[in-house]
């Protein structure tokens, strides 16, 4: 169980460790200790504390989506017709169950939600829209934008 503490403060060593782990989650404690000038046991202790306090959510391999066949990246804006709790919860539940949806954000402004979606091709986008997204009760509008070129893609937060 993660302990989220608003009272915990990151010092410069914690920030340096987190920055390096964001760049390379597989870095050894020995190599990390060389970079931040701290012993490997101290690195291990700090990483465990950062994990327990919730600063580190998880470790993952970032897969090149195009190399595994997902040629289309899309952003889909969705507006709900009404904002009744049961329809909102149903929409959220259904979207989280869709493997094509990489990210989903609840927004202010013209649309209620923004989905980041990866699909194989135009046909699979059409199937996703027509067979999965559109049938969800309560959807008022859907606007799809296709990504032509990824200019910047990063998972590293500036600390």
ChimeraX attribute file (.defattr): number of C-alpha atoms within 10 A of each C-alpha:
attribute: neighborCount
match mode: 1-to-1
recipient: residues
	/A:1	7
	/A:2	13
	/A:3	12
	/A:4	13
	/A:5	11
	/A:6	7
	/A:7	6
	/A:8	9
	/A:9	8
	/A:10	13
	/A:11	8
	/A:12	11
	/A:13	14
	/A:14	18
	/A:15	14
	/A:16	16
	/A:17	19
	/A:18	23
	/A:19	16
	/A:20	16
	/A:21	18
	/A:22	18
	/A:23	13
	/A:24	14
	/A:25	14
	/A:26	12
	/A:27	13
	/A:28	13
	/A:29	18
	/A:30	14
	/A:31	12
	/A:32	20
	/A:33	18
	/A:34	11
	/A:35	12
	/A:36	16
	/A:37	11
	/A:38	14
	/A:39	14
	/A:40	16
	/A:41	12
	/A:42	12
	/A:43	21
	/A:44	16
	/A:45	11
	/A:46	16
	/A:47	19
	/A:48	13
	/A:49	16
	/A:50	21
	/A:51	17
	/A:52	16
	/A:53	17
	/A:54	15
	/A:55	17
	/A:56	16
	/A:57	11
	/A:58	8
	/A:59	11
	/A:60	8
	/A:61	8
	/A:62	7
	/A:63	8
	/A:64	9
	/A:65	14
	/A:66	13
	/A:67	8
	/A:68	9
	/A:69	12
	/A:70	16
	/A:71	14
	/A:72	18
	/A:73	23
	/A:74	17
	/A:75	18
	/A:76	20
	/A:77	20
	/A:78	22
	/A:79	19
	/A:80	19
	/A:81	13
	/A:82	11
	/A:83	13
	/A:84	10
	/A:85	9
	/A:86	10
	/A:87	17
	/A:88	16
	/A:89	12
	/A:90	13
	/A:91	18
	/A:92	15
	/A:93	11
	/A:94	13
	/A:95	19
	/A:96	13
	/A:97	9
	/A:98	13
	/A:99	11
	/A:100	19
	/A:101	18
	/A:102	13
	/A:103	14
	/A:104	17
	/A:105	12
	/A:106	11
	/A:107	13
	/A:108	8
	/A:109	7
	/A:110	9
	/A:111	17
	/A:112	16
	/A:113	19
	/A:114	19
	/A:115	19
	/A:116	16
	/A:117	22
	/A:118	22
	/A:119	22
	/A:120	16
	/A:121	13
	/A:122	12
	/A:123	10
	/A:124	15
	/A:125	20
	/A:126	12
	/A:127	13
	/A:128	17
	/A:129	15
	/A:130	11
	/A:131	11
	/A:132	13
	/A:133	18
	/A:134	16
	/A:135	10
	/A:136	15
	/A:137	13
	/A:138	18
	/A:139	18
	/A:140	13
	/A:141	13
	/A:142	16
	/A:143	11
	/A:144	15
	/A:145	11
	/A:146	13
	/A:147	12
	/A:148	9
	/A:149	7
	/A:150	7
	/A:151	6
	/A:152	5
	/A:153	6
	/A:154	7
	/A:155	8
	/A:156	13
	/A:157	9
	/A:158	8
	/A:159	10
